[in-house]
């Protein structure tokens, strides 16, 4: 039997918990803060299990120098992986110190309680973590059979707590990586090729006082200020000449259907052949990008053959391994400190900009090099989420139940993060003279959530199901992870088909869903969101529509159901969203609500507006006009509710609302206009085509 979460690979207690003499306990984690409030949730879990106050615990940001490798912060897994590991590790620490207190008081450990860090025996206080401190006490491995606090005895977990990162951000104090200033820092700006397939033909002509770094097709300007480096880079971009080649398909749907592929059966159950389909439909989503308002940034310093990097990467240990390969230096000579970025919704350009800074730093030893991407870099050079084409065929039996379901997915892979192998996928690695080919994006295995096939298996009870995955082996646009991966498209497709099948069966769509569900928790979130929104008694008004969407994220994560109310005028305006979620134990209710709301609002932007635009040579959507996102005055009113299941294991919430929201919007458009839109985004143009 394994230890919970990340504890199995990081068993030494001293790597998690550090008792310091100032009345503070330091908590270490390998997970990183990317705006999801994870540092706050982990701090709550630790404080509760150690029986101390929140003020007595300090959480330390991830760094490779601490040796606590928790892989990647992604996939709504942090509470499950790190939170449960921390809970167990802290229970072990509390047990060790309780035994220590029992020895001091010559009593039984079972007769000792802990309150605000003080160990109290039958005859009164014995001491606290700090007075009982003993060197090397925590230099041991965690063990399986330790007594965790019972749910009803937890007083910090389950209560809303102010996020530890928010006060600095609200009051404008230096908090982000962009705010870091180091002595003798230099600023670098990158002169990008006009397209991924372009090759340098004529080098830029610098003015005499300018520092220009060129390695193959990688060009950077280095100056004493960001203003100066940007100004010179803009000037040089006009003097450099590139050989451009066509590299993008102009018929993206045709590409998705016909590109070289790796075919596999994701799931098959039931052997009954079907000769008749009641429904055969395609659903399409274009390439999407992260569109973070805050730009990617990194700092690197090379000194005495050692490289130090500050990065907002989600996987600092894997980034370290990839940097070692590209720079040809030993991995143990690289230290990466996590510093918070200004927004992240998956694998953005944080790792890429770290290599940009490191390449330049190696030429300027002892000088910290800061690189911040431009808006054009951010929108057109960061990894995109793959375009997807999903075909669903379904049929009903004579009783109006779904008898057959076949789903086929065409997509590039959705995972191209640093991987610690010999073919790094970092952007500049493909531009330098000693270049590396960008690897074809992988798909995570379905056991860990899947990629393009994430949520492709309906949770509904269906006798005969076949899900086929076609992972494309050609990748004109570099793809990787974006919030939800393939779940957004698969849930949108499945929930649209459920509505259409309900109409064919002449049944209410809510009852049709419930009739095909055996999971009581799934039924409960649907019933809850129907109750919250008063969906069954909704008013019928011309130009307005209501829709519902449901999924269990990854099939193993949080349950989420969404009802949307939209106004269909010159464009689609989302007026209200109601979101019901069952994520088991809720650590920080306010933080969980923020995540669910944020996912739903971003899903509105994905669904209604976003699409990477390109011609045969290059990406065109490199500014906000060409890649619009949801504006503040378009944000709907969102109401959230969580099913009270504090006694159950916690499930992540960061991505569970995305797919159901897109599905609810599509179904609301059909309700308002009588049109079944199957192509994202749901613009006037795509609705008109439908």
N, C-alpha and C positions, 0 to 999 in steps of 0.2 A: 504493500500500500504506500502511495506517495504522499509527501507533504503537500499542503495546499499551494496552488499557484506558483509564484516564482521562488518560493522557499525551497523547493526541491533542488533547484540549481544553485541556490545561495543559502546554504544551511547554517553558516556561522552566525550566531546571534549578534556578535559585535559588529558585523557588517551592516546591521539594521538599526541597532539601538546603541547609543553612546551616553553614559551617565557623566555629566560634567559638574564640577563642584559649585557652580553658581546657582544651584537650585533649578536647573534646566535639564531636560532630557532631549538630546538631539536624535531626530529620526531621519534615517537615510532612505532614499528611494531611488530606483532606477527609472521610474516613470517621470514624465516631464509635463509641466504646465503649458498647455497650448490654448488657454482660454476656457477650458472645460471645468475648472475648479477642482482638479484632482488632488492638488496639494492640500486643500482644505478638507476634503473627504478622508484622505489618508490620515491626516492629523487627528480628525475626530475619532477614527477607528482606534488609533494607537492610544490616545488619551483615555478613552473608555476602558480599554483592556488593561492599561497600566494603573487605572484608578487614580489618575491625576487630572488637573484642570487643563483646559486648552492653553492657558497662559504659561503652563509649566513645560510645554513641548514646543520645540523649534524644528521645523522640517527643512532639510538641506536639499538644494537642487542637485540634480544628477550630474555626475562628472565621471569620466573614465578613470580618474586617479583613485577613486574610492573602491573600484573593483566590483561594484554591485550592478551586474549586468541583468537587466530585465527586458532585453530584446527591444521591441518596438512599442511605443505608446500609440495604439491604434485599435480600431475594431470594437470600440466600446467594451474593452476587456480589462481596463486598469483596476477597477474595484475587485473584479473576480480574480485577477492574477496577483496584483500587488496588495490590494486591500485585505484579502483573505490571508495572504502570506504574512502581512504585518500583524493582523489580529493574532495569528498563531504564534508568531515570534514574540510578540509582547506578552502573551499568556505565559510563554516559557520564561521570559525575563521576570515577570511577576512571581512565578513559582520559585525560581532560584532565590530571589530576594526574600520571599516569605520563609523559605527554608533557612536562610541566613538569620532572619529575625528570630525564628524558632530556636536556633542554637544559642543566640544571645540571651533569650529570655528563659531558656530551658523549659520549653513548652512544645506542644504539638502544633505543626504547621496548620492543621485543619481548624485550630482554635483561633487563628489570626485572621483579621480582616484588614483591608487596605482602604483608606479614605484620604483623598487628595495627596497621595504619595506617602502617607504615614501608616506604618504597620502597627496595628493595635491588638494586643493580646488580652487574656482574661483579666490582667491586673493593670491595664492601661497602655499608653503608647510605648513602643519599644524603640523606634527610630524610623527613618525614612530612607528613600533610595540613596540619598547623598551621604547620610551619616553611616549607613551600612555598606557604603561603597567598598568594593574589594577588587584590586587590580586583577585582571585576567578572569574574573568570574564569568564574563560573557564570552570568553574565548572558547566556546564549545558549540556543538551543533544542536539545532532544534530537534526535538523528539516528537513522536506521533501522539502519544496518549497524555496530552496536557489538558487540563480543565479550562474551557473557555467560559467567559461570563454568559449567563443565560440572557436571552433576548429581553426578558422583563426587567433585568437588572442593569441594562444599558441606559444611561441617562444623557449621554452626549450624542451618540448615534441616533438618528431619527428626529433630531431637532435641527432647525435651520441655524446655520452658523455663517457669519460674515466671511466671505472668501478672503484668504490671507493676502491675495495679490491685488485686491480691489482698491484699498485706500490709497496706495501710491498712484494708481492709474487715475483715480477720480481727482486727486489733488495735483496731478501733473508732475509728480516726482519721478526722477530717473528710475526706470524699472525695466525698460525694454533693451534689447541688444543694441538698438539704434542709439540709445543714450550713452553707451559706454565710450569713454574717452581715456586713452592710455598715453603716457608720456611719449613724445616724438612720433605720434601716430601720423601715418600717411594715408591718403585717400585715393582709391583707384576706381576708374570707370571703364567698363568694357565696351569695345567697339565690336558689335555683333555682325556676323554675316547677314546678308539680306534674306537668306533662306537656309534650311538645314543642308541642302545639297550643294551650296555654294563653296567655291575654293578660291583662295587668295591668288590673284594674278599680279597685282601691283601694290606694293606696300604703301602705307600712308606716308605723306611727306610732312614730318614734324617741323615746327619752328625750332630754332637753335636751343632754346632754353627749356625744352619739354622733355620729360622722361616718358619714353614709350617702350612697353614690353611686348615683344612679339615671339610667339612660339607656334609655328605652323599657321593655323587659321585663328589662333587665339591672340587677340590684340587688346592691350590695356594701357590706359594713361594713368600715371602716378603723379600726384601733386600734394601740396601741403594743405589743401582745402578741398572739400567736396565740390564747391562751386567751380573752382578752377579745373578740377579733373573732368567735370561734366562739360564745361565750356570747350576744353581742348578736344575731348572725345567727339563732340558734335562737329567741330571743325575738321578733325581727321577723317571722320566718316564720309566726308565729301571728297576726299582725295584718294581714298583707297579704291581699288578696282577688284571686282569679284567675277569669277566665271559662274554663272547661274545655270542650273539644270532643273528640268521639271522633275518633281519627286512626289507630287500629291495627286491622287485620283480626283477627277472632276465629277464622276458618278459614284457617290459614296455608297449608295444602296447596292449598286452593282458590284462595287468592290467588296462589300460585306458578304455578298452572296457567292462571289466567284474567286476570291483570293485563296492562295494556298493555305491549307488548314490542317489542324490535328483534330480528328473527330474522336469523340468518346461518348459512351453512355453514362450519364451522371446517375441515373436512377431508373430502374425498370421493375415493375411489379404487376403481375397479372399477365397471362399469356393469351387471353382471348383476342382473336383477330377482329378488326373492325372494318367494314366495307362502306360505312356511311358516316359522314361527319355533318352534324348540324351547324357547325361553325368552323371556318378556316380563315384566320386573320393574322396580319402582320402588325407589329408595333415597332416604332423607330425612335431612337434618341440620337442626336448628333454628338460630336465631341464637345465636352465641357471643360472649362478650366477653373482654377481655384478662385481667381478674381479677388484675392485678399486686398483690402484697402491698404493695409500696411505692407510695405515692400520687403522682399527677402534681403537679408543682411548677414554678414559674417565678418569676423576679425581673426587674423592669423599673425603669429609671430614666430619666426624661425631663428633659433639661437643655439650655438654650440651643437649642431646636428640634431636638436630637439625642436619639434613643432608643437606649438600651443594654439588651440583654436577655440573661439567662442562662437557657438552656433545655436540656432533654434531648431535643429534637427530633432526628429522624433525617434531616431535610432542612433545614438552617438557612438556606441561600440561598433556597429556595422559601418558607420561612416568612417570611423577611425581605420578599420580594416581596408576599406576601399581607397582611402587617401594613401595608405602605406603602399598599395599596389601601384597607383598612378605616379606617386612621387619617388618610388623606389627607395624608401627608407624603412627601417624596422618599425613594426607596429608599436613596440614598447617605447619608441622614441616620440610617440604622438600622444598628447593629452587633449581631450575635448571637454569643455565645460558647457553645460546647457545654459543658455540665456533666453529669456522669453521673447518671442516674436509677437507681432501685432495681429495675429489671426492665422489659423491653419485648419483646413478641412480635409486633410489627407496628405498625400505626398506631394508637397509643392516644391519650390525651388530652393528650400533651405539647405539641402545637401549640395546642390549644384554651386551655390554661391560660396559655400565653404571651400570647395576646390578652387574656385576663382581666386579667393583670397590666399589660399595656401600656395598656389603656383607662383603668385607674385611675391609672396613673403620669402620664398626660397631665394629669390634674386636680390632681395633687400634685407639681409640678415640684421637682426637686432631691432628692426623697425616694425612696429605693429602696422599691419595693412588692413584697412577697412574697405569693404566693397558693399555697396548697396545697389540692388538692381533698379533699373528704370521701370516705369509703367509698361513700356513696350516689352521689356524683358519679361516682366511678370506675366503678361497676358499671352505672349506668343512663344516664349522659350521654356517656361516651366512645364512639367509633365501634365498632359491632359488626361481626362477620363475618356475611355474608348467610346466611339460611336457603337451602337448596338442595334441589331435587328433580331426581333424575337417573333417566331411564328408559333401560334397555338391552334391546335385542332381539337375539337371536343364534340361529344355527342351525349344525348340523354337516353335513358331507358324509358319504357312505357309508363313508369311511375313518376317520371319527372326528376329522377336522380341522375347524376353524372355517371355515365357508364365507361367512357373512355376519355383520356386526356393525353395529348402528345404535345410536347413543347420542344422547340429547337432554337438554340441561341447561337448567333453569329457575332463574334466580338474578338478584338484583341484581348490579351491578358490585362489584368488590373493590378499587377504588382511588379514594380521595377525599382523598389527601394534599394539602397545599399545592401549588399548581400554578403560581403566578406569573401567573394570569390575572385577569380583571376580575370574577370571581364566586367569591370565596373560600369554601371550605367550612368555615371555622372556626365553632365552635359559637356564640360570643357575637355573631358577625357577623349571625346571624339573629335576635338578641334586641334589639339596640340600635335606637334610633328611626330612624336612617338605615340600615335593615336590608338584608341581602342574602339571597336565597333560597339554601338549601342545594342545591348542584348534585347532580343524579342521578349516582351513582357510575359511574365509567368502568371499562372492562376493559382492562388492558394488552394490547398486541398479542401474538399467539401467538409471534411471532419473538423476543420478549423474555421469554417464559415464560407469557403468558396470565394470565387472572384466574379467572373461574368455569370456564373451559375448560382450566385448567392440568391437565396429565396426563390429559386426556380421551381422547387418542389412544393406544390400547394399543400397547405396544412389541412385542407379539406379531405374528408374521407371519400376516396374514389377507388373503384375496383381495379381499373386497368390504367396504369400511368407509365409513361415513358418520357424521360427528359434527356435530350441530346445536346452536347456542347461542341461547338465548332470554334476552336481557338485559332485565330488567324496567325499565320507564320510570316506574314508581311506586315510591316509597321511603318507606314509613311509618316505618321505623327507619333511622337514618343508618348506612350501611355503608361499610367501607373494609377495609384489609388486616389480616389476622391470619395467623399462621404457616402458610405453605403455600398460602394462598388457597383456590382450589377443588380443589387437588390431593388434600387429605385425603378428600373425598367421592368424587371420581372414582376414586382408587386403591381405596378401600373397595368401591365398586361393581364395578369391573373384576375385582378379585381374588376377590370373592364369586362373580361369574358364572363365573370360570375354575374354581372349585371345583365349581360346579353342573354345568357342561358336562363336566367330567372324570367326574362320576358318571354323567351320561347316556351318555357314551362308554365307560363301564365301564373307565376307566383310572386309574392312580395320579395324583394331582393334581400331584405334583412332576414326574413324567415327562411329563405332559400339558403343563405349562408349558415344559419344556425342548424338547419336540417343536415348539413354536410359536415358539421363539427362534432367531435367527440370529446375534445379537450375543454373541460369546464372553465379553465382560466381564459381561454380564447373566447368562449361564449360570454363570459363576464365583462370583458372590455368592450365588446360590441354592444351589449345591453346597457353598459354604463354610458357610452358615448351617445347612444340613442336617447337615453334619459336626460343627459346633460343638455343636449341640443333641442330637445322636444321634437325630434326628427319625425316621429309618426304623426304629429299634429302641425307640421310645417305649413305655412301659408303658401298658396300658389299665386305668384305675382308675375305678370309678364316681364320678361327680361331678367328674371332672377332664377337661380337654380341651386339645388341642394344635391350633394353627393357624399358617398361614404367610401372609405377604404380601410382595409385591415391587413395585418400581417404579424407573424411572430418573427422578429429579426433573426436571420440566419436559420430559422427553424428551431433554434435552441436558446435564443436570447429573450429580450423583453417583448411582451405582447403590447401592441398598440393599435388603436382604432381611431380614425379621424372622420369627422363630419365637416364639410366645407359648405359655406353659403357664398355664392358669387353673384355679381351683377355683370351681365353681358351687354355692353354698350359698344362704343367705338373700339374698345379692347376689353379683355376680361379683368375685372377688378374683384379681388377676394375681399369680402366684407367681414366674414367671421370664420374662425376655425375652433372646433371643440376637439380636444385630444384626451383620450382615456388610455392610461398606461398601467401595466402590471409588470413591475421590475423586481418583484420580491421585496427584500429588505431595502428601504430607502435610507441612505446614509445622511444626506443633507437635502431635505425637501425643497428648499429654495434653489439650491444648485441643480437638482434634478429637473425642476420645472424650467429653469433657464435653458438646460440642454434640450429638453423636449420642444420648448417654444422655438429655440434657435433653429433646430432641425426642421421644424414645420415651416418657419418663415423662409429659410433658405430654399426649401423645396418649392415654395411658391415662385421664387426667382428662377430656379432651374426650369420649372414647368412652363412658365409664362414668357420668359425673355431670353434665356441664355443659349448660345450656339457659337462655337468657334467657326469663323468664316475664313475661307482660303481659296486661292486659285491653284493652278497646276504647279506654281513655283514656290509660294510662300503663304504664311498665315497673314490675313489682312486685319483681323480684329485685335489690334494692338493698342486700342484706346477705349475709353468708356462709351464713346458714341457708337463704335463698331461692336462693342461687347457690353450691352446694357445689363444692369442688374436692378433688382427691386429697389425703389426709392423709399425714403422714410414715409412719404405721404401715401404710399401704396401698401404699407404694412397692415395686415388685418388685425382685428381684435382676436386674441387667442385666449381661450380658457382651457386649463389643464386640470386633470384629476388623476390621482394614483389610487389603485386598488390597495387596500390595507392588507399586506401580506408580510409583515415585519418578521414573522417566524421562518420565512423561506429564504433561501440563499439569494444574495443580491445579483442582479443582472444589469449590465450597462445600459444607459439610456441615450447616449450621444447621437445614435444613428437610427433609432427605431422608428421615429416619426416621419422620416423622409419619404419612403416608398408609399405608405398609406396616404400621405398628404397629396402626392402627385396623383394617385388613383382617385382620391376624393374629388380633386379638381376636375379630372377628366369626366367623371360621372356627373358632376354638377353642371358641366358644359352641356352634356347630353340632355340633362333635365331641363335646362334653360332653352336650348336651341333645337333639340331633337337631332343633333349631329353627334356621331360617335367619332371623336378625333383620336387618331392613333399615332400621329407623328408629333413629337416634341420639337420645339416649344409650341405651346398652344397660342400661337399668334393668330391675328385675323387672317393672314395669308394661308396658314395651315388649316384653319377651321374652314375657310372658303374652299380649299381643295377637297376637304373631307365631305 
